[in-house]
């Protein structure tokens, strides 16, 4: 029996798209060492002053200070930092991998995962790099690993060939920078400078833009200068780029990160598995959709059979289309649309509360990696110009 009611009541019915909040892209997850500061705990550092407050003054044993300096040379940003020891020489690989595993709790603690993983001083070790690669797949991040110190291009390639992941990027060689502890010129790992540049690119241009061919801040030299001839694919820099290693190009504009490809290349060639901007856009979109649609779970699939626009199943499709259209308008993607495929939404699936959607024709613009110009030399043009000049002077 309905409850007695004598009066006027206004109720609200939700209709329309569900506004999506984008997952943040410019979050670095750093694992390293520092003599001071809490150990085995995720700490948030946003600028150099906070770095000093959290980990004290820089010291030669602090890989954390060197990495944070590399990031903040490009711009201030949010870093989730885990210190796993006081000295890199006395820190075991297992300590580093256990520190990396703490990032699995980042979302439940801070509301987001790190999107760029960095462990300078350790990521040149295969066990640590493999752990970074696995974690990147799990939390939809990119893992920035380094080829070992002092190796040749061929040896760097041998290390890189231990990996074939669209989310793992290998950097070579080390760079020369000013040590934040002593002010002297020292070698440092390229991954940290690349992470800082990626964050800077995210803020200034967008996460759909590759950090390649953009200036690295704070670099004063290279451990090994690689030959680069723009029209010669066999030159060293061209060669290692063609094998899925990201490096540095020096020219009149300074030191620039050079390379777009993951360690999946060249074994895999689809842009969604190769180019860093494709991978990051896809991951951020997928996680954004998941995060924002959790609120729709356990609502009735069909709310009103006479007005499908009020049903959650319809509003979900419209909401996915809305973010795709917004990203197209911003230039983040170049195509993509949502549909409800009837062939997947069978009676048994719907009866079990399982609704399927599909994003069709999803595409991100690939970075412009090469320009080929054909120049046609025509000696007859000399006679044509000559006739124009003197044809009327008979």
C-alpha positions as CSV (number, residue, x, y, z in Angstrom):
1,X,0.0,0.0,0.0
2,X,1.4,3.4,-1.0
3,X,2.1,5.9,1.8
4,X,-0.6,8.5,2.1
5,X,0.5,11.9,0.7
6,X,-1.6,15.1,0.4
7,X,0.4,17.9,-1.1
8,X,2.8,18.9,-3.9
9,X,6.2,17.1,-4.5
10,X,9.0,17.8,-7.0
11,X,11.4,15.1,-7.8
12,X,14.5,15.2,-10.0
13,X,15.4,12.9,-12.9
14,X,18.9,12.9,-14.3
15,X,19.3,13.1,-18.1
16,X,22.1,13.9,-20.4
17,X,25.9,13.2,-20.5
18,X,28.0,12.5,-17.5
19,X,30.8,15.0,-17.5
20,X,34.2,13.2,-17.4
21,X,37.1,14.4,-15.3
22,X,40.4,13.6,-17.1
23,X,43.0,11.4,-15.3
24,X,46.2,13.6,-14.7
25,X,49.0,12.7,-17.0
26,X,52.0,14.7,-15.6
27,X,52.6,12.7,-12.5
28,X,56.1,11.2,-12.0
29,X,56.7,8.1,-9.9
30,X,60.3,8.1,-8.7
31,X,62.1,5.3,-6.7
32,X,65.6,6.1,-5.5
33,X,67.9,6.6,-2.5
34,X,68.5,9.4,-0.1
35,X,70.5,9.5,3.3
36,X,67.6,11.5,4.8
37,X,63.9,11.3,4.7
38,X,61.4,8.5,5.3
39,X,62.0,5.2,3.7
40,X,59.5,2.8,2.0
41,X,56.7,5.3,1.9
42,X,55.2,7.3,-0.9
43,X,55.9,11.0,-0.4
44,X,54.6,13.9,-2.5
45,X,57.1,16.5,-3.7
46,X,56.1,19.3,-6.0
47,X,59.1,21.6,-6.2
48,X,62.7,22.0,-5.2
49,X,61.9,23.6,-1.8
50,X,59.7,20.7,-0.9
51,X,62.5,18.3,-2.0
52,X,64.8,20.0,0.5
53,X,62.2,19.9,3.2
54,X,61.5,16.2,2.6
55,X,64.9,14.8,1.9
56,X,67.3,17.4,3.2
57,X,70.3,18.9,1.4
58,X,71.6,17.0,-1.7
59,X,74.4,14.5,-1.3
60,X,76.4,12.4,-3.7
61,X,74.5,9.3,-2.5
62,X,71.0,10.8,-3.3
63,X,69.7,9.6,-6.6
64,X,66.4,11.2,-5.6
65,X,67.9,14.7,-5.5
66,X,69.5,14.3,-8.9
67,X,66.2,13.1,-10.4
68,X,64.1,15.8,-8.8
69,X,66.6,18.4,-10.0
70,X,66.2,17.0,-13.5
71,X,62.4,17.3,-13.3
72,X,62.3,20.7,-11.8
73,X,64.9,22.1,-14.2
74,X,62.0,21.7,-16.8
75,X,59.2,22.8,-14.5
76,X,57.6,22.2,-11.1
77,X,55.3,19.1,-11.1
78,X,53.8,16.5,-8.8
79,X,56.2,13.7,-8.0
80,X,55.4,10.6,-6.0
81,X,58.7,9.6,-4.4
82,X,59.8,6.4,-2.6
83,X,63.2,6.2,-0.9
84,X,64.4,2.7,-0.6
85,X,67.9,3.2,0.9
86,X,70.6,5.6,1.8
87,X,73.2,4.6,-0.8
88,X,72.7,3.2,-4.3
89,X,75.7,0.9,-4.0
90,X,74.2,-0.7,-0.9
91,X,70.6,-0.9,-2.1
92,X,69.4,-4.3,-3.4
93,X,67.3,-4.7,-6.6
94,X,64.6,-6.3,-4.5
95,X,64.4,-3.1,-2.4
96,X,63.8,-1.1,-5.5
97,X,61.1,-3.5,-6.9
98,X,59.4,-3.5,-3.5
99,X,59.4,0.3,-3.6
100,X,57.9,0.3,-7.1
101,X,55.1,-2.0,-5.9
102,X,54.0,0.7,-3.4
103,X,52.7,2.7,-6.4
104,X,49.9,0.2,-6.8
105,X,48.4,1.8,-3.7
106,X,48.8,5.4,-5.1
107,X,45.3,5.7,-6.5
108,X,43.6,4.6,-3.3
109,X,45.8,6.9,-1.3
110,X,46.1,10.0,-3.5
111,X,43.4,9.5,-6.1
112,X,45.8,9.0,-9.0
113,X,48.6,6.7,-10.3
114,X,52.0,8.0,-11.4
115,X,52.0,8.1,-15.2
116,X,55.8,8.2,-15.7
117,X,58.0,5.7,-13.8
118,X,61.6,6.5,-13.2
119,X,64.3,4.7,-11.2
120,X,67.6,6.3,-12.2
121,X,70.7,4.4,-11.0
122,X,68.7,1.1,-11.0
123,X,66.6,0.9,-14.2
124,X,69.7,-0.1,-16.2
125,X,69.5,-3.5,-14.3
126,X,67.3,-6.0,-16.1
127,X,65.4,-7.1,-13.0
128,X,64.4,-3.6,-12.0
129,X,63.6,-2.6,-15.6
130,X,61.4,-5.7,-16.0
131,X,59.6,-4.8,-12.7
132,X,59.0,-1.2,-14.0
133,X,57.7,-2.6,-17.3
134,X,55.2,-4.9,-15.5
135,X,54.0,-2.1,-13.2
136,X,53.6,0.2,-16.2
137,X,51.2,-2.3,-17.8
138,X,49.3,-2.7,-14.5
139,X,48.7,1.0,-13.8
140,X,48.8,2.3,-17.4
141,X,52.0,4.3,-17.0
142,X,55.1,4.6,-19.1
143,X,58.4,3.1,-17.8
144,X,61.5,5.1,-18.6
145,X,64.5,2.8,-18.4
146,X,68.2,3.4,-19.2
147,X,70.8,1.5,-21.1
148,X,73.8,0.7,-18.9
149,X,76.5,3.2,-18.4
150,X,79.5,3.5,-20.8
151,X,78.2,1.0,-23.4
152,X,78.4,1.2,-27.2
153,X,75.3,1.6,-29.4
154,X,75.4,-2.2,-30.1
155,X,75.6,-3.0,-26.3
156,X,72.7,-0.5,-25.7
157,X,70.6,-2.3,-28.3
158,X,71.5,-5.7,-26.7
159,X,70.0,-4.4,-23.4
160,X,67.0,-2.9,-25.0
161,X,66.2,-6.2,-26.8
162,X,65.3,-7.6,-23.3
163,X,62.1,-5.7,-23.6
164,X,59.2,-5.4,-26.1
165,X,56.5,-3.3,-24.5
166,X,54.5,-0.4,-25.8
167,X,54.8,1.2,-22.3
168,X,58.6,0.8,-21.8
169,X,61.0,3.3,-23.3
170,X,64.8,2.9,-23.3
171,X,67.2,5.9,-23.1
172,X,70.8,6.1,-24.1
173,X,73.4,7.5,-23.4
174,X,73.9,9.2,-20.0
175,X,74.1,13.0,-20.0
176,X,76.5,15.4,-18.3
177,X,74.8,17.8,-15.8
178,X,75.7,19.9,-12.8
179,X,75.6,17.9,-9.6
180,X,73.1,19.6,-7.2
181,X,75.2,18.5,-4.2
182,X,78.6,19.8,-5.5
183,X,78.0,21.9,-8.5
184,X,80.5,19.8,-10.5
185,X,79.9,18.3,-13.9
186,X,78.8,14.7,-13.4
187,X,77.1,12.0,-15.5
188,X,73.4,11.4,-14.9
189,X,70.7,9.2,-16.4
190,X,68.9,10.4,-19.4
191,X,65.5,9.0,-18.2
192,X,65.1,11.7,-15.6
193,X,65.7,14.6,-18.0
194,X,63.3,12.9,-20.4
195,X,60.7,12.6,-17.6
196,X,61.0,16.3,-16.8
197,X,60.7,17.2,-20.5
198,X,57.6,15.0,-20.9
199,X,55.9,16.7,-18.0
200,X,56.8,20.1,-19.5
201,X,55.4,19.1,-22.8
202,X,52.2,17.9,-21.2
203,X,51.6,21.2,-19.6
204,X,52.7,23.4,-22.5
205,X,51.4,21.4,-25.5
206,X,49.4,18.5,-24.2
207,X,49.9,14.8,-23.5
208,X,49.1,14.0,-27.1
209,X,52.4,15.6,-28.2
210,X,55.7,13.6,-28.2
211,X,58.6,15.1,-26.1
212,X,61.0,14.2,-29.0
213,X,63.0,17.0,-30.7
214,X,62.4,19.3,-27.7
215,X,65.1,20.9,-25.6
216,X,66.5,19.1,-22.6
217,X,67.2,21.5,-19.7
218,X,70.3,21.3,-17.6
219,X,72.3,19.2,-20.0
220,X,75.9,20.4,-20.6
221,X,77.3,17.3,-22.5
222,X,76.9,13.7,-23.3
223,X,78.7,10.5,-22.2
224,X,79.0,9.5,-25.8
225,X,78.3,11.7,-28.9
226,X,76.5,9.8,-31.5
227,X,77.0,10.5,-35.2
228,X,74.0,12.0,-36.9
229,X,73.6,12.7,-40.6
230,X,69.9,13.6,-41.4
231,X,69.9,11.9,-44.7
232,X,71.9,8.8,-43.7
233,X,69.8,6.1,-41.9
234,X,73.0,4.2,-41.0
235,X,74.4,7.0,-38.8
236,X,74.5,6.0,-35.1
237,X,71.6,8.2,-33.9
238,X,69.4,7.2,-36.8
239,X,70.3,3.5,-36.3
240,X,69.5,3.3,-32.6
241,X,66.2,5.3,-33.1
242,X,65.3,2.7,-35.8
243,X,65.8,0.0,-33.2
244,X,63.5,1.6,-30.5
245,X,66.0,3.5,-28.4
246,X,65.5,7.2,-27.5
247,X,68.6,9.4,-27.4
248,X,69.9,13.0,-27.7
249,X,70.6,15.1,-30.7
250,X,72.9,18.1,-30.3
251,X,72.6,21.0,-32.8
252,X,72.6,24.8,-32.9
253,X,69.4,24.7,-30.7
254,X,71.1,22.8,-27.9
255,X,70.6,19.3,-26.6
256,X,67.3,17.7,-27.7
257,X,65.6,14.5,-26.9
258,X,65.4,12.4,-30.1
259,X,63.1,9.5,-30.6
260,X,59.4,8.5,-30.3
261,X,59.4,4.7,-30.2
262,X,58.8,2.2,-27.5
263,X,60.8,-0.9,-27.0
264,X,58.1,-2.8,-28.9
265,X,59.6,-1.3,-32.1
266,X,60.7,-2.5,-34.6
267,X,59.2,-5.9,-33.8
268,X,55.8,-4.2,-33.7
269,X,54.9,-1.4,-36.0
270,X,51.3,-0.4,-35.3
271,X,51.4,3.3,-34.0
272,X,49.3,2.3,-31.0
273,X,52.2,0.1,-29.8
274,X,55.1,2.3,-31.0
275,X,54.6,6.0,-30.5
276,X,54.7,7.5,-27.0
277,X,51.9,10.0,-27.7
278,X,49.6,7.2,-29.0
279,X,50.2,5.0,-26.0
280,X,49.7,7.8,-23.4
281,X,46.6,9.2,-25.0
282,X,45.0,5.7,-25.2
283,X,45.9,4.9,-21.6
284,X,44.6,8.2,-20.2
285,X,41.4,7.9,-22.2
286,X,40.8,4.3,-21.0
287,X,41.5,5.2,-17.4
288,X,39.4,8.3,-17.6
289,X,36.4,6.4,-18.9
290,X,36.8,3.7,-16.3
291,X,37.1,6.1,-13.4
292,X,34.1,8.2,-14.4
293,X,31.7,5.3,-15.2
294,X,32.1,3.6,-11.8
295,X,29.3,5.9,-10.6
296,X,26.9,4.3,-13.1
297,X,27.3,0.7,-11.9
298,X,24.3,-1.1,-10.5
299,X,21.7,1.4,-11.9
300,X,19.0,-0.3,-14.0
301,X,20.1,-0.8,-17.6
302,X,16.6,0.3,-18.9
303,X,15.0,3.0,-16.8
304,X,12.1,3.9,-19.1
305,X,11.4,1.8,-22.3
306,X,9.4,4.7,-23.7
307,X,12.2,7.2,-23.3
308,X,15.7,5.6,-23.8
309,X,17.5,8.9,-23.3
310,X,16.9,8.7,-19.5
311,X,18.4,5.2,-19.2
312,X,21.9,4.8,-18.0
313,X,22.8,2.6,-20.9
314,X,22.1,5.4,-23.3
315,X,23.7,8.1,-21.2
316,X,26.9,6.1,-21.0
317,X,27.2,6.0,-24.8
318,X,26.5,9.7,-25.0
319,X,29.1,10.4,-22.3
320,X,31.8,8.5,-24.1
321,X,31.0,10.2,-27.3
322,X,31.1,13.6,-25.5
323,X,34.7,13.1,-24.3
324,X,35.7,11.8,-27.7
325,X,34.2,14.9,-29.4
326,X,35.8,17.2,-26.9
327,X,39.2,15.6,-27.5
328,X,38.8,15.9,-31.2
329,X,38.0,19.6,-30.8
330,X,41.2,20.0,-28.8
331,X,43.3,18.0,-31.3
332,X,44.1,15.3,-28.7
333,X,42.7,12.6,-31.1
334,X,41.8,12.9,-34.7
335,X,38.9,10.4,-34.8
336,X,36.7,8.1,-32.6
337,X,33.1,7.5,-31.9
338,X,31.1,5.3,-29.5
339,X,28.5,2.7,-30.4
340,X,26.4,0.0,-28.7
341,X,27.1,-3.1,-30.8
342,X,24.0,-5.3,-30.8
343,X,25.9,-8.4,-31.8
344,X,27.7,-8.3,-28.4
345,X,24.7,-7.3,-26.4
346,X,23.0,-10.6,-26.5
347,X,19.9,-11.5,-24.4
348,X,22.0,-13.6,-22.0
349,X,24.6,-10.8,-21.6
350,X,21.9,-8.2,-20.9
351,X,20.1,-10.6,-18.5
352,X,23.4,-10.9,-16.5
353,X,23.7,-7.1,-16.4
354,X,26.6,-6.9,-18.9
355,X,26.5,-4.1,-21.4
356,X,29.1,-3.8,-24.2
357,X,30.3,-0.6,-25.9
358,X,32.8,-0.1,-28.7
359,X,34.9,2.9,-29.7
360,X,35.3,2.9,-33.5
361,X,38.0,4.4,-35.6
362,X,40.0,5.7,-32.7
363,X,43.2,7.4,-33.9
364,X,45.9,9.7,-32.6
365,X,48.1,11.7,-34.9
366,X,51.5,10.0,-35.4
367,X,54.5,12.3,-34.9
368,X,56.2,13.6,-38.1
369,X,59.3,11.5,-38.1
370,X,60.6,12.0,-41.6
371,X,60.4,14.4,-44.5
372,X,61.3,13.4,-48.1
373,X,61.6,16.1,-50.7
374,X,62.0,15.2,-54.4
375,X,63.8,18.0,-56.3
376,X,63.5,17.8,-60.1
377,X,66.5,19.2,-62.0
378,X,65.6,20.4,-65.5
379,X,68.3,21.8,-67.7
380,X,65.8,22.8,-70.4
381,X,64.6,25.5,-68.0
382,X,67.7,27.5,-68.8
383,X,66.6,27.8,-72.5
384,X,63.0,28.7,-71.4
385,X,64.2,31.5,-69.2
386,X,66.6,32.7,-71.9
387,X,63.7,32.9,-74.5
388,X,61.6,34.9,-72.1
389,X,64.5,37.4,-71.6
390,X,65.6,37.8,-75.2
391,X,62.7,36.4,-77.3
392,X,61.4,39.9,-78.1
393,X,64.8,41.3,-79.1
394,X,65.2,39.8,-82.6
